[in-house]
Amino acid sequence: MPQSALARTLDLERLRDESVTWRLIRADNAPLIAGILGTHLGGEHRRIPAADLFELVDTDLDDLRGLGAALPKNAQGYCGDWRNAGFLTRRPAEEARGETYELSPSALAGIRLLDELAEPRQTATESRLASIAAQLGQLAIDTDPDELRRVEHLRAQRDRIDQEIERINAGEIAILGGRRAVERIRDILTQASEIPSDFARVRVEFDELNRVLRQRIIESDATQGLVLDEVFRGVDLIAESDEGRTFAAFSTLVLDPALGAAFDDDVDQVLARDFANDLTVEQRRFLRRFVSTLKSHSGEIQDVVTAFARGLRRYVQSQDYQQDRVMRTLVREALALGFSAAANTKPYATTNISIALSRVELRSTAQIVLYNPADFDASETIEVNESELADFEALRALARDTEIDFDELAKNVNATLVDLAHATVGQVLQRFPASQGVASVVGLLTLASTHGSPLGRSETVIWTGADAVERNALVPGHQFTTELV
């Protein structure tokens, strides 16, 4: 039965009071929030160290003040307000001391909604309808239990493919271009832009799941309940959850090398078409980096899941949960006594009890560094690797990968001067191809500038890189006249 107008109205009123997305949109300084945070945290970089974000925001605030905007706070003050409002999420940095900021999933949704209002997209495009029809048709096939109908569908697809091949062989090639091609690729960009934003919501779900699991451990029976048994048996509760399984399937698909190579090849072909000139530089860059961006975010979430799982197991193995259970019991006993005393004693009654409070002034949690002995607990057996005799050829190959082989280049120059009175860098490369790719070219140019003489004109040099692709470059001309010692 459809929801009544009254029930829907009440639900929307509750959503208005609780939704961070709604709070951002109705904020008086919503353009400032969406403009600054969307620019610095809504693009390719989703997490920024706090100091870097403060510097960027201060620059933006100074520019806005120059236009007459009344902005009394500095970047740190505004970021603190936005964090308290739920627009920003602050986390400890993983690679160094300090903190990082990122947009909350609700703030990302609000900024995306404002972007759509600023640049409305067409609601009924040919490519979108075709995509829906194709997905619906494929769903009908995949869910059909009748074998005969599924075979008929596959044969119909095969017939359509054969007919298309015949038309192409006959010279009837229908090439999609112009406005329709641009419309289709913009729909693809719209769908693709929503995927990286989902990672923030996935991380929040894992945070909540980690909190719930710890709560279940504390509230389980004293005789090691189901959660404790599973943790001690080594069952990764986070990976076995619905969120963990869903993310694992997505991560496996993203890390598929065949899929990544095919996607990159398709992007190169699409961007080489004439209609791709209508795309902005940001859109072209987004397509080229799409797979690598997904891999980066996927790896970050995987690290979070691993850290949660290890922390949960260490939390149980170190018996820390026992202390939390005792604390929970004491808190509940205090609450029970408080309820009993509430009938006779007012909450604001004077107790004549003095409690010595800490005199430490806390300005930021980043100033506090906790010492946890469990972090230095080597729970795994140390593996001892026996030293072996070093392979000279392997060491030589390693040195060639990191250093330019000037001895080889000098021998190539001297061998060229045996037949030629004067030799340019290009002539040396013609006789002795660059064995280290562009590093050999750089090395020859260095030797030529030090031991050679300038030609007064430029020269084109050609070499083959490590990827077997031939390249060329226009460099200042130099020539060798004497052998190199």
C-alpha positions in Angstrom: 0.0 0.0 0.0 1.4 3.4 -0.9 2.6 5.7 1.9 0.2 8.3 3.0 0.9 12.0 2.6 1.0 12.5 6.4 3.5 9.7 6.9 5.7 10.9 4.1 5.6 14.4 5.4 6.7 13.2 8.9 9.4 11.1 7.4 10.7 14.1 5.4 10.6 16.3 8.5 12.7 13.8 10.4 15.1 13.6 7.4 15.4 17.4 7.4 16.5 17.3 11.0 18.9 14.3 10.7 20.2 14.4 7.1 23.7 15.9 6.7 23.0 16.3 3.0 19.9 18.4 3.7 21.8 20.4 6.3 24.5 21.3 3.7 22.0 22.4 1.0 20.0 24.6 3.4 23.1 26.2 5.0 23.4 29.9 4.6 27.0 29.5 3.3 26.3 26.4 1.2 27.9 28.0 -1.9 31.1 28.6 0.1 31.1 25.0 1.5 30.3 23.3 -1.8 32.7 25.5 -3.7 35.7 25.1 -1.5 35.3 21.5 -0.4 34.0 20.3 -3.7 37.1 21.7 -5.4 39.7 20.4 -3.0 38.2 17.1 -1.9 35.6 16.2 -4.5 37.9 15.6 -7.4 40.9 13.3 -7.9 42.2 13.9 -4.4 39.7 12.6 -1.8 41.9 12.8 1.3 44.2 15.7 2.1 46.5 16.3 5.1 45.0 18.8 7.5 47.9 21.3 7.1 47.6 21.2 3.3 43.8 21.7 3.4 44.1 24.6 5.8 46.6 26.3 3.4 44.3 25.8 0.4 41.2 27.0 2.2 43.0 30.1 3.6 44.0 31.1 0.1 40.4 30.7 -1.1 39.2 32.8 1.9 41.6 35.6 1.1 40.4 35.7 -2.5 36.8 35.9 -1.4 37.6 38.6 1.2 39.2 40.6 -1.6 35.8 40.5 -3.3 34.1 41.9 -0.2 32.9 38.7 1.5 32.6 38.8 5.3 34.5 35.7 6.5 35.7 36.3 10.1 37.3 32.8 10.7 40.4 31.3 9.4 40.6 27.9 7.5 41.1 25.9 10.7 38.0 27.5 12.3 35.8 26.8 9.3 37.1 23.3 8.9 36.3 22.6 12.5 32.7 23.9 12.0 32.3 21.8 8.9 33.6 18.7 10.8 31.1 19.3 13.6 28.3 19.6 11.1 29.2 16.3 9.5 30.5 17.6 6.2 34.1 16.6 6.9 35.6 13.4 8.3 38.9 13.7 10.2 41.1 10.6 10.4 44.7 10.0 11.7 47.2 9.9 8.9 48.4 6.4 8.1 51.9 7.2 6.8 53.0 10.0 9.1 51.9 11.8 12.3 49.0 14.2 11.8 45.5 14.1 10.5 43.7 14.0 7.2 40.4 15.4 6.1 37.9 14.0 3.6 34.3 14.6 2.6 31.7 12.6 4.4 29.4 10.5 2.1 26.5 12.8 2.8 28.5 15.9 1.9 29.5 14.2 -1.3 25.9 13.6 -2.1 24.9 17.2 -1.4 27.8 18.6 -3.5 26.8 16.3 -6.4 23.2 17.4 -6.2 24.3 21.1 -6.3 26.6 20.3 -9.3 23.6 18.8 -11.1 21.5 21.9 -10.4 24.3 24.1 -11.7 24.8 22.0 -14.9 21.5 20.1 -15.4 21.9 17.0 -17.5 19.3 15.8 -20.0 16.8 13.5 -18.3 15.9 11.3 -21.3 18.9 10.7 -23.6 19.1 8.1 -26.3 22.2 6.5 -24.8 20.6 6.3 -21.3 17.4 4.7 -22.7 19.5 2.3 -24.8 21.6 1.3 -21.8 18.5 0.7 -19.6 16.9 -1.4 -22.4 20.1 -3.4 -22.9 20.5 -4.1 -19.1 16.8 -5.0 -18.8 17.0 -7.4 -21.7 20.2 -9.1 -20.4 18.5 -9.4 -17.0 15.5 -11.1 -18.6 17.8 -13.6 -20.2 19.9 -14.3 -17.2 16.9 -14.9 -14.9 14.9 -17.0 -17.4 14.7 -20.6 -16.2 13.5 -21.9 -19.5 16.4 -23.4 -21.5 14.7 -23.2 -24.8 13.9 -19.5 -24.5 17.5 -18.7 -23.4 18.8 -20.6 -26.4 16.5 -18.7 -28.7 17.7 -15.4 -27.2 21.3 -16.4 -27.8 20.6 -17.4 -31.4 18.8 -14.2 -32.1 21.9 -12.3 -30.8 24.1 -14.4 -33.0 21.9 -13.7 -36.0 22.1 -9.9 -35.3 25.9 -10.1 -35.0 26.1 -12.1 -38.3 23.9 -9.5 -40.1 26.1 -6.7 -38.8 29.2 -8.5 -40.0 27.7 -8.9 -43.4 26.7 -5.2 -43.6 30.3 -4.2 -42.6 31.8 -6.5 -45.3 29.4 -4.9 -47.8 30.7 -1.5 -46.9 27.7 -0.4 -44.9 29.4 1.0 -41.8 27.2 3.1 -39.5 29.6 5.3 -37.5 28.3 7.0 -34.4 29.5 10.6 -34.2 28.6 14.2 -33.5 26.1 15.1 -30.9 25.0 11.5 -30.3 28.5 10.3 -29.5 29.2 13.2 -27.2 25.8 12.6 -25.4 26.8 8.9 -24.9 30.2 9.6 -23.5 28.9 12.2 -21.1 26.4 9.7 -19.8 29.3 7.3 -19.2 31.2 10.0 -17.4 28.2 10.7 -15.2 27.9 7.1 -14.2 31.6 6.7 -13.7 31.9 9.8 -11.5 29.5 8.3 -9.0 31.7 5.2 -8.4 34.7 6.8 -6.5 32.2 8.7 -4.3 30.8 5.3 -3.1 34.1 4.4 -1.5 33.6 7.0 1.2 30.2 5.4 2.1 31.9 1.9 2.1 34.5 3.1 4.5 31.8 4.6 6.8 30.0 1.2 6.7 33.1 -0.6 7.7 33.7 1.8 10.6 30.2 1.2 11.9 30.6 -2.6 11.4 33.9 -2.5 13.4 32.1 -0.6 16.2 29.2 -3.1 16.2 31.5 -6.1 16.4 33.4 -4.7 19.4 30.1 -3.9 21.1 29.0 -7.5 20.5 32.3 -8.8 22.0 31.8 -6.6 25.2 28.1 -7.6 25.6 28.5 -11.3 24.9 28.3 -13.8 27.7 31.2 -14.2 30.1 31.8 -17.7 28.8 33.1 -16.5 25.4 30.0 -16.2 23.2 29.7 -16.8 19.5 31.7 -13.7 18.5 34.7 -14.6 20.7 34.7 -18.2 19.5 34.8 -17.1 15.9 37.6 -14.6 16.5 39.7 -17.1 18.3 39.2 -19.6 15.5 40.6 -17.0 13.1 37.3 -16.2 11.3 37.6 -12.7 9.8 34.2 -11.4 10.8 34.6 -8.2 8.8 35.5 -10.0 5.6 32.7 -12.5 6.1 30.1 -9.7 6.5 27.8 -8.6 3.7 29.7 -5.4 3.2 33.0 -7.3 3.2 31.8 -9.9 0.6 30.4 -7.1 -1.7 33.6 -5.1 -1.5 35.8 -8.2 -2.1 33.8 -9.0 -5.3 34.1 -5.4 -6.5 37.9 -5.3 -5.7 38.5 -8.5 -7.5 36.8 -7.1 -10.6 38.8 -3.8 -10.4 42.1 -5.6 -10.0 41.5 -7.9 -13.0 44.5 -7.1 -15.4 42.5 -8.1 -18.5 39.7 -5.7 -17.6 42.1 -2.9 -16.9 44.0 -3.3 -20.1 40.8 -3.6 -22.2 39.4 -0.4 -20.5 42.6 1.6 -21.1 42.6 0.5 -24.7 39.0 1.5 -25.2 39.7 4.9 -23.6 42.6 5.5 -26.0 40.4 4.7 -29.0 37.5 6.8 -27.8 39.6 9.9 -27.0 41.3 9.6 -30.4 37.9 10.2 -32.1 37.0 13.7 -33.4 33.9 14.0 -31.1 36.2 13.7 -28.0 37.4 17.2 -28.7 34.2 18.5 -27.2 35.2 17.0 -23.8 37.0 19.2 -21.2 40.6 18.5 -20.1 39.3 17.3 -16.7 36.9 14.9 -18.3 39.6 13.4 -20.5 42.0 13.1 -17.6 39.2 11.5 -15.5 38.7 8.8 -18.1 42.4 8.1 -18.5 42.9 7.7 -14.7 39.6 6.0 -14.0 41.0 2.5 -13.5 44.1 3.6 -11.6 41.8 5.8 -9.3 39.6 2.8 -8.6 42.6 0.6 -7.8 44.0 3.3 -5.4 40.7 3.7 -3.6 40.2 -0.1 -3.5 43.6 -0.6 -2.0 42.9 2.0 0.6 39.6 0.4 1.6 41.4 -3.0 1.7 44.0 -1.7 4.0 41.2 -0.3 6.3 39.5 -3.7 6.3 42.8 -5.5 7.1 43.5 -3.0 10.0 40.0 -3.5 11.4 40.4 -7.3 11.3 43.8 -7.3 12.9 42.7 -4.8 15.6 39.6 -6.9 16.4 41.7 -10.0 16.8 44.3 -8.2 18.9 41.5 -6.7 21.0 40.4 -10.1 22.0 43.8 -11.9 22.2 45.2 -9.1 24.5 42.2 -9.5 26.9 41.4 -5.8 26.6 37.7 -6.7 26.2 37.7 -7.9 29.8 38.5 -4.4 31.1 35.7 -3.0 28.9 33.3 -5.5 30.3 34.2 -4.5 33.9 33.8 -0.9 33.0 30.4 -1.6 31.4 29.3 -3.4 34.5 30.4 -0.6 36.8 28.6 2.0 34.6 25.4 0.0 34.6 25.6 -0.4 38.4 26.1 3.4 38.8 23.2 4.1 36.5 21.0 1.7 38.5 22.0 3.3 41.8 21.4 6.7 40.2 17.9 5.7 39.2 17.2 4.5 42.8 18.5 7.7 44.3 16.6 9.9 41.9 13.4 9.4 43.9 15.0 11.0 47.0 17.9 13.2 45.6 17.6 15.8 43.0 20.1 15.8 40.2 21.3 19.3 41.1 21.6 18.6 44.8 25.0 19.5 46.4 27.0 16.3 47.2 30.0 17.9 49.0 32.3 15.6 47.1 35.5 17.0 45.5 37.1 15.4 42.4 40.6 16.3 41.4 40.6 16.9 37.7 43.5 16.7 35.3 45.4 20.0 34.7 46.6 19.0 31.2 45.3 21.4 28.6 44.3 19.6 25.5 44.2 21.6 22.4 44.2 18.9 19.7 44.1 15.2 19.7 47.0 15.3 17.3 49.3 16.4 20.1 48.7 13.1 22.0 50.7 10.0 21.2 49.5 6.9 23.0 51.9 4.1 23.8 50.4 0.7 23.1 52.7 -2.2 24.0 50.5 -4.6 21.9 51.7 -2.7 18.8 55.2 -4.2 19.4 54.0 -7.7 20.0 55.6 -10.0 17.5 52.9 -12.7 17.2 54.4 -14.4 14.2 57.5 -16.5 14.1 60.6 -14.7 12.8 61.8 -16.2 9.6 65.6 -16.3 9.2 66.9 -16.0 5.6 70.3 -17.5 5.0 72.8 -15.3 3.1 73.7 -16.5 -0.4 76.6 -15.7 -2.7 75.7 -12.6 -4.7 75.2 -12.9 -8.5 77.5 -10.5 -10.2 75.4 -10.3 -13.3 72.3 -9.6 -11.3 74.1 -6.8 -9.4 75.3 -5.4 -12.7 71.7 -5.5 -14.1 70.4 -3.8 -11.0 73.1 -1.0 -11.4 72.1 -0.5 -15.0 68.5 -0.1 -14.0 69.4 2.7 -11.5 72.5 4.4 -13.1 73.6 5.5 -16.6 76.3 3.3 -18.0 78.8 6.0 -19.0 81.6 3.4 -19.6 79.5 1.8 -22.3 78.6 5.2 -23.9 82.2 6.3 -23.9 83.2 3.1 -25.8 80.4 3.6 -28.3 81.7 7.2 -29.0 85.3 6.0 -29.4 84.2 3.2 -31.7 82.2 5.7 -33.9 85.2 8.1 -34.1 87.3 5.3 -35.5 85.3 5.5 -38.8 84.2 9.2 -38.6 86.3 12.3 -37.9 83.4 14.0 -36.2 80.3 12.3 -34.7 77.1 13.8 -33.4 74.9 12.3 -30.7 72.5 11.1 -33.4 75.2 9.4 -35.4 76.4 7.5 -32.3 72.8 6.3 -31.6 72.5 5.2 -35.2 75.6 2.9 -34.9 74.9 1.9 -31.3 71.2 1.9 -30.3 70.3 3.1 -26.8 70.5 0.0 -24.6 69.1 1.9 -21.6 66.4 3.8 -23.5 66.2 7.5 -22.8 68.9 7.1 -20.1 71.4 6.4 -22.8 70.3 9.5 -24.7 70.7 11.7 -21.6 74.1 10.2 -20.9 75.3 10.9 -24.5 74.1 14.5 -24.2 75.9 14.9 -20.9 79.2 13.6 -22.4 78.7 15.8 -25.5 78.2 19.0 -23.5 81.3 18.2 -21.4 83.7 16.7 -23.9 82.2 17.8 -27.3 81.6 21.1 -29.1 78.3 22.7 -30.0 77.1 22.7 -33.6 75.0 25.8 -33.3 71.9 24.0 -34.5 69.5 21.4 -33.2 69.5 17.7 -34.0 66.8 15.0 -34.0 67.8 11.9 -32.1 65.9 8.6 -32.3 65.8 5.7 -29.8 63.7 2.8 -28.7 62.3 2.7 -25.2 62.0 -0.2 -22.8 58.4 -0.7 -24.1 59.7 -1.3 -27.6 58.2 1.9 -28.9 60.4 4.1 -31.1 60.6 7.8 -30.0 62.4 10.9 -31.2 63.3 14.3 -29.7 64.8 17.6 -30.9 68.0 18.4 -28.9 70.8 21.0 -29.0 73.4 19.7 -31.5 76.8 18.6 -30.3 79.7 16.7 -31.9 82.5 14.6 -30.6 85.9 15.3 -32.2 88.3 13.4 -29.9 88.2 10.1 -28.1 86.9 10.0 -24.6 89.4 8.8 -22.0 
